Each structure stands twice: as structure tokens, then as C-alpha cells.
């Protein structure tokens, strides 16, 4: 699971930020770009959320993903630098 967490966080950290300093991605976009299983993305994002490494938005219709869109936090950026 740690490899999946690192993979997704590295991907989110590599994205160009918008005017607010965030770079949001949806579950389907992450799946398409990283070719990961939905379950692996969900597990990694749940762990990242619990640790404060990501912020996510939830909305109806985002199933089977736990989130509708997600962005990395400064804590997440620091973690990937340390591992």
C-alpha cells in the first residue's frame, strides 16, 4: 500500500497548480494517468486523507471512488520528500 500511496502523491505533487495553489484531480483522471486499480486508488487516498496528506471533495455520483476530486497538501509534499 505504501508504494501506491507514494505513486499517487508523487503524481498529485507533479501537477501544475491553479490560481489558488491547488491542483485537483478526479478518481477517473488518476486511474487513466496511472493505470491503477480503483481499489488501490481508494486505499491510497483514504490513508493519505487520514494522515492529512490530501484534501478531497465528495459529491453524489463519485462512486466507486471515495472522493469526487483530490489535491495534495503541504504535509503530503513534505512526506514524499522524506521517503
VENFENCOR-V753349 format. One record per pair of residues at least 24 apart in sequence whose ideal C-beta (glycine too) atoms are under 10 Angstrom apart, sorted by sequence separation. I is the first residue (numbers start at 1). J is the second residue. D is the distance in Angstrom with one decimal. If there is no record, write none. Layout:
# VENFENCOR-V753349
[[I | J | D] [I | J | D]]
This chain:
# VENFENCOR-V753349
[[10 | 34 | 9.6] [41 | 65 | 6.9] [42 | 66 | 5.1] [48 | 72 | 8.1] [49 | 73 | 9.7] [51 | 75 | 7.3] [52 | 76 | 7.6] [53 | 77 | 8.5] [8 | 33 | 9.9] [11 | 36 | 9.5] [38 | 63 | 9.8] [39 | 64 | 8.5] [41 | 66 | 8.7] [42 | 67 | 8.5] [45 | 70 | 5.9] [48 | 73 | 8.7] [51 | 76 | 8.0] [53 | 78 | 8.9] [8 | 34 | 6.9] [38 | 64 | 5.4] [41 | 67 | 9.4] [53 | 79 | 5.8] [7 | 34 | 6.3] [38 | 65 | 6.7] [48 | 75 | 9.4] [49 | 76 | 9.9] [52 | 79 | 9.2] [53 | 80 | 8.5] [8 | 36 | 7.5] [38 | 66 | 9.8] [48 | 76 | 6.4] [51 | 79 | 7.5] [7 | 36 | 7.2] [27 | 56 | 9.6] [41 | 70 | 9.3] [4 | 34 | 9.1] [24 | 55 | 9.0] [26 | 57 | 9.6] [48 | 79 | 8.8] [4 | 36 | 6.7] [8 | 40 | 8.6] [24 | 56 | 9.1] [4 | 37 | 9.0] [7 | 40 | 8.8] [8 | 41 | 6.6] [12 | 45 | 9.6] [22 | 55 | 7.8] [24 | 57 | 7.8] [7 | 41 | 9.5] [28 | 62 | 9.4] [31 | 65 | 8.6] [4 | 39 | 9.7] [5 | 40 | 9.6] [8 | 43 | 9.8] [9 | 44 | 7.9] [27 | 62 | 6.8] [30 | 65 | 8.6] [4 | 40 | 4.8] [8 | 44 | 4.7] [9 | 45 | 9.5] [12 | 48 | 8.8] [26 | 62 | 7.8] [27 | 63 | 9.4] [28 | 64 | 10.0] [3 | 40 | 9.4] [4 | 41 | 7.6] [7 | 44 | 7.4] [8 | 45 | 6.7] [27 | 64 | 7.9] [28 | 65 | 7.7] [30 | 67 | 9.8] [4 | 42 | 9.9] [5 | 43 | 8.3] [6 | 44 | 8.6] [27 | 65 | 3.2] [1 | 40 | 8.0] [4 | 43 | 6.6] [5 | 44 | 4.5] [8 | 47 | 9.7] [9 | 48 | 6.4] [26 | 65 | 7.6] [27 | 66 | 8.0] [30 | 69 | 9.7] [4 | 44 | 4.2] [5 | 45 | 8.6] [8 | 48 | 7.2] [27 | 67 | 6.5] [29 | 69 | 8.5] [30 | 70 | 7.7] [3 | 44 | 9.0] [4 | 45 | 9.3] [5 | 46 | 9.8] [12 | 53 | 9.0] [26 | 67 | 8.2] [27 | 68 | 7.8] [29 | 70 | 9.7] [1 | 43 | 5.8] [2 | 44 | 9.0] [5 | 47 | 5.6] [12 | 54 | 7.0] [25 | 67 | 9.7] [26 | 68 | 6.5] [27 | 69 | 8.1] [1 | 44 | 6.8] [4 | 47 | 8.6] [5 | 48 | 6.1] [26 | 69 | 5.0] [27 | 70 | 7.8] [4 | 48 | 9.8] [9 | 53 | 6.2] [24 | 68 | 9.3] [25 | 69 | 6.3] [26 | 70 | 7.9] [1 | 46 | 9.8] [2 | 47 | 8.6] [8 | 53 | 9.5] [9 | 54 | 7.6] [24 | 69 | 4.4] [25 | 70 | 6.1] [1 | 47 | 6.6] [5 | 51 | 8.7] [8 | 54 | 8.5] [24 | 70 | 6.9] [25 | 71 | 7.4] [22 | 69 | 9.6] [23 | 70 | 9.6] [24 | 71 | 5.0] [25 | 72 | 9.5] [5 | 53 | 7.9] [22 | 70 | 9.9] [23 | 71 | 5.7] [24 | 72 | 9.9] [5 | 54 | 9.9] [22 | 71 | 4.5] [23 | 72 | 7.3] [21 | 71 | 9.2] [22 | 72 | 8.5] [20 | 71 | 9.4] [22 | 73 | 9.4] [18 | 71 | 9.4] [21 | 74 | 9.6] [17 | 71 | 8.7] [17 | 72 | 9.8] [15 | 71 | 8.4] [15 | 72 | 8.2] [12 | 70 | 7.0] [13 | 71 | 10.0] [14 | 72 | 9.5] [12 | 71 | 6.6] [13 | 72 | 5.3] [12 | 72 | 4.0] [11 | 72 | 8.9] [12 | 73 | 9.5] [8 | 70 | 8.5] [10 | 72 | 9.3] [9 | 72 | 6.0] [13 | 76 | 7.1] [8 | 72 | 8.9] [9 | 73 | 9.8] [12 | 76 | 7.2] [13 | 77 | 5.5] [12 | 77 | 8.9] [10 | 76 | 9.8] [13 | 79 | 9.8] [9 | 76 | 5.3] [10 | 77 | 10.0] [13 | 80 | 5.9] [8 | 76 | 9.6] [9 | 77 | 8.0] [12 | 80 | 9.1] [13 | 81 | 9.0] [9 | 79 | 6.9] [10 | 80 | 5.7] [5 | 76 | 9.4] [9 | 80 | 5.0] [8 | 80 | 10.0] [6 | 79 | 8.7] [7 | 80 | 10.0] [10 | 83 | 9.7] [5 | 79 | 8.7] [6 | 80 | 6.5] [9 | 83 | 9.1] [5 | 80 | 9.1] [6 | 83 | 6.2] [5 | 83 | 9.1] [2 | 83 | 8.0]]
